[in-house]
């Protein structure tokens, strides 16, 4: 029983840490469109889905 609980804790730990690493990677590699929330490559100037300007200083919620 104890070994099963340790195995479950190990699986949850591995999955949790991989989710955190993936989120950190996505934040550094991609920009999120402020209008449609689509992930765009950092090199893009306009959103690939809605065409909004990704580099604008007038985006709501950005300081």
N, C-alpha and C positions, 0 to 999 in steps of 0.2 A: 504494500500500500504506500509506504513512504517513498519507495523508488518511483512509483507512478506519479506521485505528486511532484517529485523533483524533476521528472521528465516533462511534465506539464509546465512547470515553472521555467524550465530551460527553453521550451518552445515559445512560450509567451515572451520571454526575454529576447530571444533572437528575432521574433517577428516585430516586437516593439522597437528594438534598436534599428532594424532595417527600415521601418517606417520613418523614424526620425532622420536617419541618414538620407533617405530618398527626399524627404521634405526640404532638408537643408540644400541638397543638390539642386532641386527644382528652383528654389529661391535665388540661388547664385547664377544659374544658367538661363533662366527665363524671366520675362516680364509678364505680369498679368494685366490684361486690358482693364482699364477702370470702368468701361462701359458694359462689355459683355462677359468679362472674366475669363477670356480665352488665354491660354498660355502661348506666348510668342517668344521666338528666339531673341536674345538680348540685342542682336545686331539690327533688328527690324525697327523701322521708324513708324510704320502704320500697322495696325492690327490686321492680321490675315483674315479675320472673319468679318469684322464690321467696318474696318478702315479708319478707326479713330486714331488720332495722333498719340503715340506712346511716349513721346519725349516732351510733351507740352507741360509747361509750368502751371497751367491753369487747371490741372486735373483735380477733381474733388478728393479730399482726404489725404493729399500729399503735401507735406511741408518741407 
